[in-house]
Amino acid sequence: MHSLKLSFKPASVLNSAPSSRLSARRQGLRVCCQASQTQQQIRRLVLMRHADSEASSGRDHDREITLQGAQEARLVGEQLRATGWLPQVVICSNAQRTRQTLDVLQKTIPELGDADQHFLGSLYTTAALDGQTRGHLAELVAAEAAHFHDCCLCLGHNKGWEEAASAFAGVTVRLGNAHAALLEAHGASWAEALAEGTKWRLVQVLQPPATA
């Protein structure tokens, strides 16, 4: 007569399977969290003031940039290109001097000609109002920049541009003619990155060598 042999697994062996499943589940959660973090794309803003312009002899809106201004814009354009920051979206005041500043930049950075370009009179008027430009720019960039765009150039005027750059960076930023503030933040979307209270890092301020 054959005897029936019973074997018993130690408790530690019996508990190992659930423990392994729990460990795998935790590992999966870590992978999901890491994937979520990688979706926080770097968003870059270039806030540039128009180049030096002629003294007003008629409508301020129609003032043109000077030869010196064009040269300074070209030099700053070369610096911007050297940084590797290539704007895919341009939001520009429709004033003559900002349009001409952009024309010079496009000759220096031909790829700018392929960017989505928007010319708005509201940027000219809002820049003259206290504390309005940061919010207005945030609304415009969030509306016009697609989620896959990572760099936006905003061309406009003081006092609004200095105020906006300072508000984004959390420090005082001075923007002379043709100066450009380079700012970056993280966000799954432009709207998230531009939300009130988001921290933007001031990377540097580009300026013509003569005034550096």
C-alpha positions as a Markdown table, in Angstrom:
| # | Residue | x | y | z |
|---|---|---|---|---|
| 1 | Met | 0.0 | 0.0 | 0.0 |
| 2 | His | 1.4 | 3.3 | -1.0 |
| 3 | Ser | 1.6 | 6.0 | 1.5 |
| 4 | Leu | 0.4 | 9.5 | 0.6 |
| 5 | Lys | 3.1 | 12.1 | 1.1 |
| 6 | Leu | 2.0 | 15.6 | 1.7 |
| 7 | Ser | 4.4 | 18.5 | 1.2 |
| 8 | Phe | 3.9 | 21.9 | 2.7 |
| 9 | Lys | 5.5 | 25.1 | 1.4 |
| 10 | Pro | 6.9 | 27.5 | 4.0 |
| 11 | Ala | 4.9 | 30.6 | 4.7 |
| 12 | Ser | 7.6 | 32.7 | 3.2 |
| 13 | Val | 7.2 | 30.9 | -0.1 |
| 14 | Leu | 3.5 | 31.2 | -0.1 |
| 15 | Asn | 3.6 | 34.9 | 0.5 |
| 16 | Ser | 6.2 | 35.6 | -2.2 |
| 17 | Ala | 3.8 | 35.7 | -5.1 |
| 18 | Pro | 1.6 | 38.5 | -3.8 |
| 19 | Ser | 4.7 | 40.3 | -2.6 |
| 20 | Ser | 6.2 | 40.0 | -6.1 |
| 21 | Arg | 2.9 | 41.3 | -7.6 |
| 22 | Leu | 2.9 | 44.2 | -5.2 |
| 23 | Ser | 6.5 | 45.1 | -6.1 |
| 24 | Ala | 5.7 | 44.9 | -9.8 |
| 25 | Arg | 2.7 | 47.2 | -9.2 |
| 26 | Arg | 4.8 | 49.7 | -7.4 |
| 27 | Gln | 7.4 | 49.6 | -10.1 |
| 28 | Gly | 4.6 | 50.2 | -12.7 |
| 29 | Leu | 3.5 | 53.3 | -10.7 |
| 30 | Arg | 7.0 | 54.6 | -10.7 |
| 31 | Val | 7.3 | 54.2 | -14.5 |
| 32 | Cys | 3.9 | 56.0 | -14.9 |
| 33 | Cys | 5.1 | 58.9 | -12.7 |
| 34 | Gln | 8.4 | 59.1 | -14.6 |
| 35 | Ala | 6.4 | 59.2 | -17.9 |
| 36 | Ser | 4.2 | 61.9 | -16.6 |
| 37 | Gln | 7.2 | 64.0 | -15.6 |
| 38 | Thr | 8.7 | 63.7 | -19.1 |
| 39 | Gln | 5.5 | 65.2 | -20.5 |
| 40 | Gln | 6.4 | 68.4 | -18.8 |
| 41 | Gln | 7.9 | 70.0 | -21.8 |
| 42 | Ile | 10.3 | 72.9 | -21.6 |
| 43 | Arg | 8.6 | 76.1 | -22.9 |
| 44 | Arg | 10.7 | 79.0 | -24.0 |
| 45 | Leu | 9.7 | 82.7 | -24.3 |
| 46 | Val | 11.8 | 85.3 | -26.0 |
| 47 | Leu | 10.6 | 88.8 | -25.0 |
| 48 | Met | 12.3 | 91.3 | -27.3 |
| 49 | Arg | 11.9 | 95.0 | -27.5 |
| 50 | His | 12.0 | 96.7 | -30.9 |
| 51 | Ala | 15.3 | 98.2 | -32.2 |
| 52 | Asp | 16.2 | 101.9 | -31.9 |
| 53 | Ser | 13.8 | 104.0 | -33.8 |
| 54 | Glu | 13.6 | 107.5 | -35.3 |
| 55 | Ala | 12.3 | 110.5 | -33.3 |
| 56 | Ser | 8.6 | 110.9 | -33.8 |
| 57 | Ser | 7.7 | 113.3 | -36.7 |
| 58 | Gly | 4.2 | 112.1 | -37.1 |
| 59 | Arg | 2.2 | 109.1 | -35.7 |
| 60 | Asp | 4.2 | 107.2 | -33.1 |
| 61 | His | 2.8 | 103.9 | -34.6 |
| 62 | Asp | 4.6 | 104.7 | -37.9 |
| 63 | Arg | 8.1 | 105.3 | -36.5 |
| 64 | Glu | 10.9 | 103.4 | -38.4 |
| 65 | Ile | 14.0 | 101.9 | -37.0 |
| 66 | Thr | 17.3 | 103.6 | -37.6 |
| 67 | Leu | 20.4 | 102.2 | -39.3 |
| 68 | Gln | 22.0 | 101.7 | -35.9 |
| 69 | Gly | 18.8 | 100.0 | -34.7 |
| 70 | Ala | 18.9 | 97.6 | -37.7 |
| 71 | Gln | 22.6 | 96.8 | -36.9 |
| 72 | Glu | 21.8 | 96.1 | -33.3 |
| 73 | Ala | 18.9 | 93.9 | -34.1 |
| 74 | Arg | 21.1 | 91.9 | -36.5 |
| 75 | Leu | 23.7 | 91.4 | -33.7 |
| 76 | Val | 21.1 | 90.3 | -31.2 |
| 77 | Gly | 19.6 | 88.0 | -33.9 |
| 78 | Glu | 23.0 | 86.3 | -34.3 |
| 79 | Gln | 23.2 | 85.8 | -30.6 |
| 80 | Leu | 19.8 | 84.3 | -30.5 |
| 81 | Arg | 20.6 | 81.9 | -33.3 |
| 82 | Ala | 23.8 | 80.9 | -31.4 |
| 83 | Thr | 21.8 | 79.9 | -28.4 |
| 84 | Gly | 19.8 | 77.3 | -30.4 |
| 85 | Trp | 16.5 | 78.9 | -29.4 |
| 86 | Leu | 14.5 | 78.9 | -32.7 |
| 87 | Pro | 11.0 | 80.4 | -32.3 |
| 88 | Gln | 8.2 | 78.5 | -34.2 |
| 89 | Val | 5.7 | 81.2 | -33.2 |
| 90 | Val | 6.0 | 85.0 | -33.5 |
| 91 | Ile | 3.7 | 87.3 | -31.7 |
| 92 | Cys | 4.5 | 90.9 | -32.8 |
| 93 | Ser | 3.1 | 94.4 | -32.3 |
| 94 | Asn | 1.8 | 95.7 | -35.6 |
| 95 | Ala | 3.8 | 99.0 | -35.2 |
| 96 | Gln | 6.2 | 99.8 | -38.0 |
| 97 | Arg | 9.3 | 99.6 | -35.7 |
| 98 | Thr | 8.5 | 96.1 | -34.4 |
| 99 | Arg | 7.7 | 94.8 | -37.9 |
| 100 | Gln | 11.0 | 96.2 | -39.2 |
| 101 | Thr | 12.9 | 94.6 | -36.2 |
| 102 | Leu | 11.4 | 91.3 | -37.2 |
| 103 | Asp | 12.4 | 91.8 | -40.8 |
| 104 | Val | 16.0 | 92.2 | -39.7 |
| 105 | Leu | 15.8 | 89.1 | -37.5 |
| 106 | Gln | 14.5 | 87.0 | -40.4 |
| 107 | Lys | 17.4 | 88.0 | -42.5 |
| 108 | Thr | 19.7 | 86.8 | -39.7 |
| 109 | Ile | 17.6 | 83.7 | -38.8 |
| 110 | Pro | 16.0 | 82.6 | -42.1 |
| 111 | Glu | 14.1 | 79.8 | -40.3 |
| 112 | Leu | 12.0 | 82.5 | -38.7 |
| 113 | Gly | 10.3 | 82.9 | -42.0 |
| 114 | Asp | 8.6 | 79.5 | -41.4 |
| 115 | Ala | 7.3 | 80.5 | -38.0 |
| 116 | Asp | 3.6 | 81.2 | -37.4 |
| 117 | Gln | 3.4 | 85.0 | -37.3 |
| 118 | His | 0.7 | 87.1 | -35.7 |
| 119 | Phe | 0.7 | 90.9 | -35.8 |
| 120 | Leu | -1.5 | 92.6 | -33.3 |
| 121 | Gly | -2.4 | 96.2 | -32.5 |
| 122 | Ser | -3.3 | 95.2 | -28.9 |
| 123 | Leu | 0.3 | 94.6 | -28.1 |
| 124 | Tyr | 1.0 | 98.3 | -29.0 |
| 125 | Thr | -1.8 | 99.7 | -26.8 |
| 126 | Thr | -1.5 | 97.2 | -23.9 |
| 127 | Ala | 2.3 | 97.9 | -23.5 |
| 128 | Ala | 1.4 | 101.5 | -22.4 |
| 129 | Leu | -0.8 | 100.3 | -19.6 |
| 130 | Asp | 0.4 | 99.5 | -16.1 |
| 131 | Gly | 0.6 | 95.8 | -15.3 |
| 132 | Gln | -1.4 | 94.5 | -18.2 |
| 133 | Thr | 1.2 | 93.1 | -20.6 |
| 134 | Arg | 2.1 | 89.9 | -18.8 |
| 135 | Gly | -1.5 | 88.6 | -18.7 |
| 136 | His | -2.2 | 89.7 | -22.3 |
| 137 | Leu | 0.9 | 87.9 | -23.6 |
| 138 | Ala | 0.0 | 84.8 | -21.6 |
| 139 | Glu | -3.5 | 84.7 | -23.2 |
| 140 | Leu | -2.1 | 85.3 | -26.7 |
| 141 | Val | 0.7 | 82.8 | -26.5 |
| 142 | Ala | -1.6 | 80.1 | -25.0 |
| 143 | Ala | -4.1 | 80.7 | -27.8 |
| 144 | Glu | -1.6 | 80.8 | -30.8 |
| 145 | Ala | 1.2 | 78.4 | -29.8 |
| 146 | Ala | 0.5 | 74.7 | -30.5 |
| 147 | His | 1.4 | 72.1 | -27.8 |
| 148 | Phe | 4.3 | 70.9 | -30.0 |
| 149 | His | 5.8 | 74.4 | -30.2 |
| 150 | Asp | 8.5 | 74.9 | -27.7 |
| 151 | Cys | 9.7 | 78.5 | -28.4 |
| 152 | Cys | 7.8 | 81.7 | -28.9 |
| 153 | Leu | 9.2 | 85.1 | -29.8 |
| 154 | Cys | 7.2 | 88.2 | -28.6 |
| 155 | Leu | 8.2 | 91.5 | -30.1 |
| 156 | Gly | 6.9 | 94.7 | -28.6 |
| 157 | His | 7.4 | 97.9 | -26.5 |
| 158 | Asn | 8.3 | 99.2 | -23.1 |
| 159 | Lys | 7.0 | 99.8 | -20.5 |
| 160 | Gly | 5.0 | 96.7 | -20.9 |
| 161 | Trp | 7.8 | 94.4 | -22.1 |
| 162 | Glu | 10.0 | 95.2 | -19.1 |
| 163 | Glu | 7.0 | 94.7 | -16.7 |
| 164 | Ala | 6.1 | 91.4 | -18.4 |
| 165 | Ala | 9.7 | 90.0 | -18.3 |
| 166 | Ser | 10.1 | 91.0 | -14.7 |
| 167 | Ala | 6.7 | 89.4 | -13.8 |
| 168 | Phe | 7.6 | 86.1 | -15.5 |
| 169 | Ala | 11.1 | 86.0 | -14.0 |
| 170 | Gly | 10.3 | 87.3 | -10.5 |
| 171 | Val | 13.2 | 89.7 | -10.7 |
| 172 | Thr | 13.7 | 93.1 | -12.2 |
| 173 | Val | 14.5 | 92.9 | -15.9 |
| 174 | Arg | 15.7 | 95.9 | -18.0 |
| 175 | Leu | 15.2 | 95.8 | -21.7 |
| 176 | Gly | 16.8 | 98.5 | -23.8 |
| 177 | Asn | 16.3 | 98.8 | -27.6 |
| 178 | Ala | 16.8 | 95.4 | -29.3 |
| 179 | His | 17.3 | 93.6 | -25.9 |
| 180 | Ala | 15.8 | 90.2 | -25.6 |
| 181 | Ala | 14.9 | 88.3 | -22.4 |
| 182 | Leu | 15.2 | 84.5 | -22.7 |
| 183 | Leu | 12.8 | 82.8 | -20.3 |
| 184 | Glu | 11.9 | 79.1 | -19.8 |
| 185 | Ala | 9.5 | 77.1 | -17.7 |
| 186 | His | 8.0 | 73.6 | -17.7 |
| 187 | Gly | 4.4 | 72.7 | -18.7 |
| 188 | Ala | 2.4 | 70.0 | -20.4 |
| 189 | Ser | 0.8 | 72.8 | -22.4 |
| 190 | Trp | 1.5 | 76.5 | -23.0 |
| 191 | Ala | -1.6 | 77.3 | -20.9 |
| 192 | Glu | -0.2 | 75.4 | -18.0 |
| 193 | Ala | 3.3 | 77.0 | -18.3 |
| 194 | Leu | 1.7 | 80.5 | -18.6 |
| 195 | Ala | -0.7 | 80.1 | -15.7 |
| 196 | Glu | -0.5 | 82.8 | -13.0 |
| 197 | Gly | 2.1 | 81.9 | -10.4 |
| 198 | Thr | 4.2 | 79.6 | -12.6 |
| 199 | Lys | 7.9 | 80.1 | -12.1 |
| 200 | Trp | 9.9 | 81.1 | -15.1 |
| 201 | Arg | 13.7 | 81.1 | -15.2 |
| 202 | Leu | 15.5 | 84.0 | -16.7 |
| 203 | Val | 18.2 | 82.3 | -18.7 |
| 204 | Gln | 19.8 | 85.5 | -20.0 |
| 205 | Val | 19.2 | 88.9 | -21.6 |
| 206 | Leu | 20.7 | 89.3 | -25.0 |
| 207 | Gln | 21.8 | 92.8 | -25.9 |
| 208 | Pro | 23.9 | 94.5 | -28.6 |
| 209 | Pro | 27.6 | 94.3 | -27.7 |
| 210 | Ala | 28.0 | 98.0 | -27.6 |
| 211 | Thr | 25.6 | 98.2 | -24.6 |
| 212 | Ala | 26.7 | 95.0 | -22.9 |
